[in-house]
Amino acid sequence: AQWHAFADGREGRRLLTLKVPGEVDARFQLGASRNTKALTHCKDLPEGVDQESKQTQTIDDVAFTRFDVTRTDGDQYTTIRSYRATYTESCYAIDLIARGSGGQGQAADRQTEALETLQTVLDGVRFTE
């Protein structure tokens, strides 16, 4: 498993994955890297970013860059809400990922609900040294 949703190499480690039960494949992923390349490009935005979604959000007094990417393939969809920060000489990546089919109506509502559930996990994230 990659250390974050857009990783193109093995320069980091996935530290935690939490899955939300339900009809939508939804999970919270936390990864980190101390690799120089990962630190240099930590807050780079991947292809397909919804530019209007880009913002800064503070999690446990650490400023993260937040952005969303939605990918569709036929009736399959993936929405990724990502957070990136450099802190204590590491790049931290948090990805909230919802996958499903349909993409419209009830399917989209289930996806939004799953992301909102995952979003609550951020309230419990704490950084220790």
Secondary structure, DSSP 8 states (H G I E B T S, - for coil): --SSTT--SSSSEEEEEEEE-SSSEEEEEEEEE--HHHHHTTT---TTEEEEEEEEEEETTEEEEEEEEEEEETTEEEEEEEEEEEETTEEEEEEEEEEEE--STHHHHHHHHHHHHHHHHGGG-----
